[in-house]
Amino acid sequence: MGSASDTIECDAGGFYLHSEFSGELPTYQQIVYLHEEEKWFHMLKNWPAYSTEPSLRTKTSRRIWRGIPPSLRGEVWYTLSGGAQHHRDHPTLYRDILAKVPQAECNAHIASVGRDARRTFPEHLCFRDQAGLQALSDVLIAVALYCPSVGYVQGMNFIVAALLLHAPPERVFHIVVCMVQSMMDGYFEEGLPQFMADSECMGRCLKTCPLTASLSEHLGRLGVFPLMYTPKFFMSVFLLVLPFPTAMRVFDVLFWEGMEVLFPVGLALVFLGKDHLLKQQQAERAVGVLIRPSGDMATADTLMNTACGPIRGALPAEAVHTLRLQCRAALDCPRKPLAPVPMTRPPGDTELQSPGPVAGPSAEPESPSREPAQPTQEEPGITGERVRTERGDPPPPPDRT
């Protein structure tokens, strides 16, 4: 008997054709990626210089904003996140957790992890297969047991699934541990303190940025507040909002600049949706425009160029950093110190290792635009539901420069 992959057509990224994520890369973009790969191979051979020397670091930043080639994404993310260093410091940690923790200790969260795993990218071949679902569940359970103050929270499943399409489970575990303990510290702990502070910051950014101030007033009159859309913006790093290829571009910059890149991306979405938003007279429909962007709002090059160009020009990274600090203080959010503003943050690791096998396809398809719509009950989302764990001691355009 043939498998599902024998009878169902899929795109190059592993998504079923005609799904919301399906679509092939245009020929010109495939050529661009080949062109970019040559430059990235040169960069990776000289990574200490490209990640530290000011002139070369500027070029690295520009190329990251333009998109890391999909074939190299997992390796670059593994390094920039600090996952490679964490893996070297704890070489057998992932396997030890899965092998030594009694099954009974997993009961507190295994049911929720299993349920959400089956709802994670269900139209991707990797997660229609038992091996892919097992890898997703294993990483989520291992992170929950290693970080008991975090446990498992909805939204983490989409982040882990996206990473598994670019890196093997053991590397993904170390990447996610670094994410929840550093750049996303406070996002998944009890009360979601940093997420609440960042939602408040998003509102202040909308009011402060000259390009979105009038839209902030319009949304306020409709009764639209940041907490109505920031769960899908921030807690899943836009994976539940943007087409998959566009969200991967956001991930590229996230691992280079940290969480503060999500603010210019969010502001760019609002700015690009201006015409749609101003036509709306109901809060629900306005929120639908933001969480189901269509047309240029969701196009990778347009969105990222807008975030890096006009938005950053109107509201510099330093201003976002200051507003974020103010919101943390206002909400009494005693978390770890925030990373410095972009272009001054040292890389998480300066040594790149040879890539390992991945859990699924890494090439990404272009996705068709999606019309603004309200989520249905069947739509996967983020509710902030958390599952506590028992505390144990496991252990674009081508770069022309």
C-alpha positions in Angstrom: 0.0 0.0 0.0 1.4 3.4 -1.0 1.9 6.1 1.6 0.2 9.5 1.5 3.2 11.0 -0.1 2.8 8.6 -3.1 -0.6 9.9 -4.0 -0.8 13.5 -2.8 1.2 16.2 -4.6 3.3 18.5 -2.6 5.4 21.6 -3.3 9.1 21.9 -2.8 8.6 22.9 0.8 6.6 19.8 1.7 3.2 21.5 2.0 0.3 19.9 0.1 -0.6 21.7 -3.1 -3.6 24.0 -2.7 -3.0 24.4 1.0 -2.7 27.9 2.4 1.1 27.5 2.4 1.6 25.8 -1.0 3.4 27.4 -4.0 6.6 27.0 -5.9 9.4 29.5 -5.8 9.5 31.6 -9.1 12.5 30.8 -11.3 14.1 34.1 -10.7 14.0 33.6 -7.0 15.6 30.2 -7.3 18.4 31.9 -9.2 18.7 34.6 -6.5 19.0 31.9 -3.8 21.8 30.2 -5.7 23.5 33.5 -6.1 23.1 34.2 -2.3 24.3 30.8 -1.3 27.7 31.5 -2.9 28.1 34.6 -0.8 26.9 32.9 2.4 29.4 30.0 1.9 32.1 32.7 1.8 30.7 34.4 4.9 30.5 31.2 6.9 34.1 30.3 6.1 35.0 33.8 7.6 32.3 34.0 10.2 34.3 35.5 13.1 35.1 38.5 10.9 31.7 38.9 9.4 30.0 38.7 12.8 32.4 41.1 14.7 34.2 43.6 12.4 31.9 46.7 12.0 32.1 47.0 8.3 31.5 43.4 7.6 28.9 43.1 10.3 26.9 45.8 8.6 27.1 43.7 5.4 26.0 40.6 7.3 23.0 42.5 8.8 22.0 43.7 5.3 22.2 40.1 3.9 20.2 38.7 6.8 17.4 41.2 6.3 17.4 40.1 2.6 17.0 36.5 3.7 19.3 33.6 4.6 19.3 30.9 1.9 16.9 28.1 3.0 19.6 25.5 2.7 21.8 27.3 5.2 19.1 28.6 7.6 19.3 25.8 10.1 23.0 26.1 10.5 23.0 29.9 10.9 20.1 29.9 13.3 21.8 27.2 15.4 24.8 29.4 15.8 23.1 32.8 16.2 20.7 31.6 18.8 23.4 30.3 21.0 22.2 26.7 20.5 25.5 25.5 19.1 27.4 26.7 22.2 24.7 25.3 24.5 24.9 21.9 22.7 28.7 21.9 23.1 28.3 22.6 26.8 25.7 19.9 27.2 26.4 17.3 24.5 24.1 14.5 25.7 21.5 16.6 27.5 18.6 16.0 25.0 19.1 12.3 24.8 19.5 12.0 28.6 16.2 13.8 29.2 14.3 11.6 26.9 15.9 8.4 28.1 16.0 8.9 31.9 12.8 10.9 32.8 10.1 8.4 33.8 7.0 8.4 31.7 4.9 9.3 34.7 6.7 12.6 34.9 5.5 13.4 31.4 1.8 12.8 32.2 1.3 16.4 33.3 1.8 17.8 29.8 2.1 14.9 27.3 -1.6 15.0 26.5 -1.6 18.7 25.6 1.6 18.3 23.6 0.2 15.4 21.7 -3.0 17.2 20.9 -1.3 20.3 19.7 1.3 18.4 17.7 -1.5 16.9 15.6 -2.8 20.4 14.9 0.6 21.9 13.9 1.0 22.4 10.2 -1.3 19.5 9.4 -0.9 20.1 5.7 2.9 19.5 5.8 4.2 16.1 4.9 6.6 16.1 7.9 3.8 16.4 10.4 1.4 14.0 8.7 4.1 11.4 9.4 4.4 9.7 12.8 8.2 10.3 12.8 7.7 14.0 12.3 5.0 14.2 15.0 7.2 12.2 17.4 10.1 14.6 16.8 7.9 17.6 17.5 6.5 16.0 20.7 9.9 14.9 21.9 11.4 18.4 21.6 8.4 20.0 23.3 8.5 17.5 26.2 12.3 17.8 26.6 12.1 21.7 26.7 9.2 21.5 29.2 11.1 19.2 31.5 14.4 21.1 31.2 12.7 24.4 31.8 10.0 23.6 34.4 9.3 27.3 35.0 8.2 27.5 31.3 6.5 24.1 30.9 4.5 23.9 27.7 2.5 26.8 26.4 0.5 26.9 23.1 2.4 28.7 20.4 5.7 26.9 21.2 4.6 24.0 19.0 4.6 26.2 15.9 8.0 27.6 16.7 9.5 24.2 17.2 7.8 22.8 14.1 9.3 25.6 11.9 12.7 24.9 13.4 12.4 21.2 12.7 12.0 21.9 9.0 15.5 23.3 9.1 17.4 21.3 11.7 17.4 17.9 13.4 15.5 17.5 16.7 18.5 17.6 19.0 19.7 20.9 17.6 16.2 22.3 17.7 16.0 21.5 21.4 19.1 23.5 22.1 17.9 26.4 20.0 14.5 26.5 21.8 16.1 26.3 25.2 18.2 29.4 24.3 15.1 31.1 23.0 13.0 30.6 26.1 15.8 31.4 28.5 17.1 34.4 26.7 15.4 36.3 23.9 11.9 35.1 24.8 12.5 35.1 28.5 9.2 35.9 30.2 7.1 35.0 27.2 6.0 31.6 28.4 6.3 31.8 32.2 3.4 32.1 34.6 1.5 35.3 33.8 3.4 35.8 30.5 5.1 39.0 31.9 7.3 39.9 29.0 4.6 39.2 26.5 2.3 41.5 28.4 4.9 44.2 28.5 5.7 43.9 24.8 2.0 44.1 23.9 1.8 47.4 25.8 5.0 48.4 23.9 3.4 47.6 20.6 0.6 50.0 21.4 3.1 52.8 22.3 5.1 52.1 19.2 1.9 52.5 17.1 1.2 55.9 18.7 4.8 57.1 18.6 5.7 56.1 15.0 4.7 59.0 12.6 3.7 56.5 9.9 1.2 54.7 12.1 0.0 57.3 14.6 -3.2 58.1 12.7 -3.9 54.4 12.3 -3.4 54.0 16.0 -6.2 56.6 16.6 -8.5 54.8 14.1 -7.9 51.4 15.8 -8.5 53.0 19.2 -11.9 54.4 18.0 -12.9 50.9 16.8 -11.9 49.4 20.2 -9.0 47.4 18.7 -6.2 47.0 21.3 -2.8 45.3 20.9 -3.8 42.2 23.0 -6.3 41.4 20.3 -3.6 40.6 17.8 -0.2 40.4 19.6 -0.7 36.8 20.7 -0.5 35.8 17.0 2.2 38.4 16.2 4.6 37.7 19.0 4.0 34.4 20.7 4.3 32.4 17.5 6.8 34.9 15.8 4.2 35.6 13.1 3.9 32.0 12.0 0.1 32.1 12.5 -0.1 35.4 10.6 2.2 35.4 7.6 2.8 33.0 4.8 5.5 30.5 5.7 8.3 31.9 3.5 7.6 35.4 4.9 7.7 34.2 8.5 11.0 32.5 7.8 12.4 35.9 6.8 11.3 37.2 10.2 13.0 34.3 11.9 16.2 35.2 10.1 16.4 38.6 11.6 15.0 37.4 15.0 18.1 35.3 15.6 20.4 38.2 14.6 18.7 41.1 16.4 16.4 39.5 19.0 12.8 40.1 19.8 12.8 43.8 19.1 12.7 43.1 15.4 9.1 42.0 15.9 8.0 45.6 16.5 9.1 47.1 13.1 7.6 44.0 11.4 4.3 44.5 13.3 4.3 48.2 12.5 5.0 47.5 8.8 2.0 45.2 8.7 -0.2 48.0 10.1 1.3 50.5 7.7 1.0 48.3 4.6 -2.6 47.5 5.6 -3.6 51.2 6.0 -6.1 51.3 3.1 -7.8 48.1 4.3 -7.8 49.2 8.0 -9.3 52.7 7.3 -12.2 51.1 5.5 -13.2 49.0 8.5 -15.8 50.2 11.0 -15.9 47.1 13.2 -13.2 45.9 15.5 -13.5 42.3 14.4 -12.9 43.1 10.8 -10.0 45.4 11.6 -8.3 42.6 13.6 -9.0 40.3 10.7 -7.0 42.6 8.4 -4.0 42.3 10.8 -4.0 38.6 11.5 -4.9 37.5 8.0 -2.9 40.0 5.8 -3.4 39.9 2.1 -1.5 41.2 -1.0 1.7 43.2 -0.4 1.1 43.1 3.4 2.2 39.5 3.4 4.9 39.6 0.6 8.3 38.9 2.1 10.3 41.5 0.3 7.7 44.2 0.7 7.1 43.6 4.4 10.8 43.3 5.3 11.9 46.2 3.2 9.2 48.3 4.8 10.2 47.2 8.3 13.9 47.9 7.7 13.4 51.1 5.7 10.5 53.5 6.3 9.5 52.1 9.7 13.0 52.0 11.1 13.6 55.5 9.7 10.5 56.8 11.4 11.0 54.9 14.7 14.7 53.9 15.1 15.7 50.7 17.0 17.0 52.8 19.9 13.5 54.4 20.3 11.9 50.9 20.3 14.4 49.7 22.9 13.6 52.7 25.2 9.9 52.1 24.9 10.3 48.5 25.7 12.3 49.3 28.8 9.6 51.8 29.9 6.9 49.2 29.5 8.8 46.6 31.5 9.2 49.1 34.3 5.6 50.2 34.1 4.3 46.6 34.4 6.9 45.7 37.0 8.4 43.0 34.8 11.6 41.9 36.6 13.2 39.9 33.8 16.7 39.4 32.6 18.3 42.5 31.0 17.2 43.2 27.4 19.7 42.7 24.7 21.3 45.9 23.4 19.8 47.6 20.3 20.5 46.0 16.9 23.9 46.2 15.3 25.6 46.3 18.7 24.6 42.9 20.0 27.4 40.4 19.8 26.6 37.1 18.0 25.5 34.2 20.2 28.4 32.1 18.9 31.1 32.7 16.4 31.9 29.1 15.5 29.8 27.4 12.8 29.8 23.6 12.6 29.0 21.4 9.7 25.3 21.0 9.0 23.5 17.8 10.1 20.5 16.1 8.6 17.2 17.9 8.9 13.8 16.6 9.9 12.0 17.8 6.8 12.4 19.9 3.6 14.0 23.2 4.0 13.1 24.9 0.8 10.2 27.3 1.1 7.4 27.9 -1.3 5.9 31.3 -2.1 2.4 31.3 -0.6 -0.7 32.9 -2.3 -2.1 36.0 -0.6 -4.8 35.4 1.9 -7.8 37.6 2.2 -8.6 39.1 5.6 -10.8 36.8 7.5 -11.8 36.0 11.1 -10.4 32.9 12.7 -12.8 29.9 13.0 -13.0 27.5 15.9 -11.0 25.0 13.9 -8.1 27.4 13.3 -5.0 26.7 15.3 -4.4 29.6 17.6 -2.8 30.7 20.9 -4.9 30.9 24.0 -2.1 31.2 26.5 -3.0 27.7 27.9 -0.1 26.4 29.8 0.7 23.0 31.1 2.8 22.9 34.2 5.5 20.3 34.6 6.6 18.5 37.7 10.0 19.9 38.8 12.7 17.4 38.3 16.5 17.5 37.9 16.9 16.5 34.3 19.9 17.4 34.2 14.8 39.0 -2.3 16.7 41.1 -4.4 20.3 39.8 -4.7 22.9 41.5 -2.6 24.8 43.8 -5.0 27.6 44.6 -2.6 
